[in-house]
């Protein structure tokens, strides 16, 4: 699967934490508050952002299986500072191949962040069947849904975001990606499996003072638009130049749409 650099994950983590939907997060923690101990399986854990977000909200005694295909990111996640009652276990798996093995462990909760928009419909269907047969609850956070608001408005924004969203549907290592359709596909799939759903928006709100995040995001979008080959390089370069100028003058802000979902099987209702 396509990886992410530790630098990018560190840059976005503050925005990820701020964006997580509080109602969905509260439902996750409430579902486990009476448990004497909690075992969490964090799929595609990256550098451990979900662990850092969630562990203080769960019962004191915890075990986390941190699963990712990138050994460097696993090493960072495994070094997260946590209380002594929390045990961390890092496991290297390629989820495009090893999903069944990753799920075949004792667990109270599956967590996923910023992953479902990267996977194919076939992978999502397989994942839904596997968690349903095991009656596992799933907290899937920060799934990109295609909504982007840029301020100030540039006439070329619409074309750029359309190219970015088209790129989101290309293969990220799991087959043709669901991209902006992932959240609704997951919600519909969970409901078809008999799950109860709590959902809410978890948008990035990137303000005028978030200079580094804006520049990195805009440059990344320009790069993905170039890969699609549907827009001229001159138009993309002009757009990026204008947007960077707005960032430097600090009138610029970006809102990026995401969706959080907590899905629980019938047995947990």
PADO-988567 format. One line per field, with one value per residue (C-alpha): x, y, z. Coordinates in Angstrom, 2 decimals. Each point is the difference from the previous one (the first is absolute). Example, Ala and Ser with C-alpha at 12.3 -4.5 7.8 and 13.67 -1.06 7.14 Angstrom:
east = (12.30/1.37)
north = (-4.50/3.44)
up = (7.80/-0.66)
! end
This chain:
east = (0.00/1.00/1.90/0.20/3.12/0.54/0.42/-3.41/-1.71/1.59/-1.09/-3.60/-0.43/-1.08/-2.66/-1.08/-0.48/-1.92/-2.20/-1.19/-3.74/-0.69/-3.34/1.46/3.01/-2.27/-1.98/3.19/1.18/-3.44/-0.19/3.11/-0.21/-1.19/2.56/2.72/2.54/-0.01/1.76/0.20/1.12/1.13/0.17/2.35/1.09/2.61/2.03/-2.60/-2.34/-3.10/1.79/0.96/-3.55/-1.87/2.01/-0.76/-3.74/-0.03/0.22/3.44/1.02/0.48/1.73/0.55/0.94/1.46/-0.07/1.64/2.10/2.66/2.62/1.24/-3.48/-0.58/3.18/-1.27/-3.43/1.57/2.01/-3.12/0.15/-2.90/-0.80/1.46/-3.39/-0.02/1.77/1.04/0.62/1.17/-0.77/1.09/-2.70/-0.91/-3.75/-0.54/1.06/-0.11/-3.35/-1.38/3.10/-0.06/-3.59/0.49/0.96/-1.76/-1.32/-2.76/0.30/1.32/1.27/0.79/0.97/0.36/-0.03/-3.42/0.27/3.16/-1.50/-2.04/-3.62/1.15/2.33/-2.71/-2.50/2.54/0.72/-3.71/-0.61/2.98/-0.91/-3.67/0.71/2.09/-2.62/2.68/-0.76/1.87/1.03/0.89/1.16/1.07/-1.26/0.35/-3.33/0.98/-1.17/2.58/-0.60/2.82/0.07/0.56/-1.62/2.13/-1.68/2.04/-0.92/-2.86/2.14/2.82/-2.20/-1.69/3.44/0.95/-3.23/0.56/3.49/-1.55/-1.79/3.25/1.70/1.67/1.09/-3.42/-1.44/-1.99/-0.58/-3.42/1.31/-2.75/-2.70/1.61/-1.86/-3.45/1.05/1.22/-3.13/-2.24/2.11/-0.08/-3.77/-0.38/1.91/-2.46/2.21/-1.20/1.71/0.99/1.54/1.09/2.15/3.65/1.26/3.49/-0.22/3.35/0.33/2.13/2.70/0.38/2.59/1.93/-3.14/-1.52/3.16/0.48/-3.63/-0.11/3.28/-1.27/-3.20/1.98/2.10/-2.99/-1.69/3.13/-0.07/-3.52/1.12/-3.38/1.13/2.88/3.18/-0.21/-3.50/1.02/3.14/-1.96/-2.59/2.65/1.85/-3.18/-0.97/3.48/-0.16/-3.30/1.56/2.92/-2.35/-2.04/-3.49/0.03/-1.97/-0.90/-2.80/0.36/-2.99/0.26/-2.47/0.32/-1.99/-0.52/-1.62/-1.20/-1.48/-3.42/1.48/1.31/-3.25)
north = (0.00/3.63/1.33/3.36/1.70/0.45/3.73/0.31/-2.02/2.17/3.16/-1.09/-1.60/3.19/0.54/-3.64/0.15/3.29/-1.28/-3.26/0.18/0.36/-1.82/-3.00/-0.01/0.17/-3.00/-2.01/0.75/-0.56/-3.46/-1.08/1.99/-2.95/-2.47/-1.03/0.02/0.80/-1.60/2.25/-1.00/3.10/-0.76/2.14/1.68/2.22/1.81/-0.65/2.99/-2.01/-1.45/3.48/1.25/-2.85/-1.61/2.63/-0.48/-3.77/-2.16/0.07/-3.54/-0.23/-2.08/1.48/-1.98/2.66/-1.33/1.59/-0.98/2.67/-1.06/3.57/1.24/-3.02/0.85/3.54/-1.24/-2.56/2.73/1.96/1.01/-1.68/-0.93/-3.26/-1.78/0.31/-2.68/0.74/-2.72/0.98/-2.38/0.38/-1.12/0.99/0.49/-0.46/-3.65/-0.75/1.42/-3.31/-0.62/3.54/-0.43/-3.50/1.10/0.72/3.55/2.26/2.70/0.46/3.50/1.43/3.56/1.58/-3.39/-0.80/2.59/-1.81/-3.48/-1.62/-1.08/-3.63/0.56/1.86/-2.81/-2.52/2.09/0.38/-3.73/-0.80/2.41/-1.01/-3.72/0.85/2.51/2.66/3.71/2.38/3.61/1.35/3.60/2.70/-1.50/2.64/0.72/2.33/3.31/2.80/3.70/2.42/3.65/2.34/-1.58/-0.49/-0.56/-3.18/-1.60/-2.08/-1.55/-0.73/-1.68/-2.04/-1.26/-0.75/-1.96/-1.92/-0.91/-1.18/-2.71/-1.45/-3.11/0.63/-3.60/-1.59/0.28/2.98/2.18/1.08/3.52/2.51/-2.72/-2.08/1.30/-0.57/-3.38/-1.04/1.26/-1.84/-3.13/0.00/0.50/-2.91/-2.13/1.00/2.54/3.11/3.17/3.24/2.43/3.62/2.37/0.34/2.74/1.45/3.72/1.37/3.66/2.93/-0.71/-3.65/0.95/-3.28/-2.15/2.13/0.05/-3.77/-0.71/2.36/-1.33/-3.56/0.83/1.62/-3.16/-2.31/2.22/-0.19/-3.80/-0.07/1.84/1.65/3.57/1.93/0.39/3.76/0.15/-2.13/2.05/3.24/-1.25/-1.14/3.32/1.97/-2.23/0.19/3.79/-0.05/-2.19/2.38/2.99/-1.96/0.39/-3.68/-2.82/-3.52/-2.31/-3.67/-2.26/-3.26/-2.36/-2.00/-3.18/-2.28/-3.26/-2.53/-3.48/-1.04/-1.84/3.29/1.98)
up = (0.00/-0.47/3.00/1.74/1.30/3.71/-0.63/-1.68/2.74/2.68/-1.80/-0.36/3.44/1.77/-2.65/0.15/3.76/-0.16/-2.82/1.59/0.52/3.76/-0.08/-1.80/2.32/3.04/-1.26/-0.40/3.52/1.54/-1.58/1.91/3.24/2.12/-1.37/2.50/-2.81/-3.70/-2.94/-3.08/-3.49/-1.91/-3.72/-2.11/3.22/-1.65/2.65/2.73/-0.16/0.93/3.00/1.19/-0.55/1.63/2.79/2.68/-0.64/0.55/3.15/1.57/-0.94/-3.77/-2.65/-3.45/-3.10/-2.28/-3.56/-3.03/-2.99/0.61/2.56/0.51/0.88/2.24/1.89/0.61/1.10/2.34/1.74/0.95/3.66/1.81/3.64/1.29/-0.12/-3.80/-2.00/-3.57/-2.57/-3.49/-2.88/-3.62/-2.41/-3.55/0.35/-3.71/0.53/3.71/1.11/1.26/2.11/1.37/1.16/1.38/3.50/3.27/-0.11/1.34/-2.65/-3.53/-0.75/-3.44/-0.87/-3.45/-1.72/-1.49/-2.77/-1.18/-0.32/-2.75/0.21/-0.12/2.99/1.92/-0.62/1.23/3.09/0.79/-0.28/2.20/2.81/-0.16/0.35/3.08/1.31/0.40/0.54/-2.30/0.55/-3.47/0.19/-2.44/-3.25/-2.73/-1.72/-2.83/1.49/-0.20/0.69/-0.79/0.99/-1.72/-3.05/-3.12/-3.39/-0.50/3.35/-1.41/-2.73/2.45/2.59/-2.72/-1.09/3.61/0.55/-3.22/1.24/3.26/-2.00/-1.40/1.40/3.38/0.46/0.56/-3.50/-1.37/3.05/1.24/0.59/0.84/-0.13/2.76/3.04/-1.47/-1.39/3.46/1.76/-2.46/0.29/3.79/-0.01/-2.41/2.52/2.74/1.73/1.82/-1.21/1.70/-2.46/-0.21/-1.96/1.02/-2.26/0.05/0.75/-1.16/0.85/-1.21/2.59/-1.04/-2.60/-0.23/-0.18/-2.73/-2.12/0.31/-0.85/-2.98/-1.39/0.40/-1.86/-2.81/-0.26/-0.18/-2.59/-2.17/0.27/-1.41/-3.14/-0.57/0.75/-1.51/2.01/-0.51/1.50/2.99/0.60/-0.24/2.46/2.48/-0.28/0.73/2.90/1.55/-0.26/1.90/2.69/0.43/0.28/2.63/-1.39/-0.99/1.63/-1.08/1.14/-0.97/0.49/1.95/1.65/3.25/0.57/3.01/-1.09/2.57/-0.63/1.25/2.98/1.42/-0.27)
! end
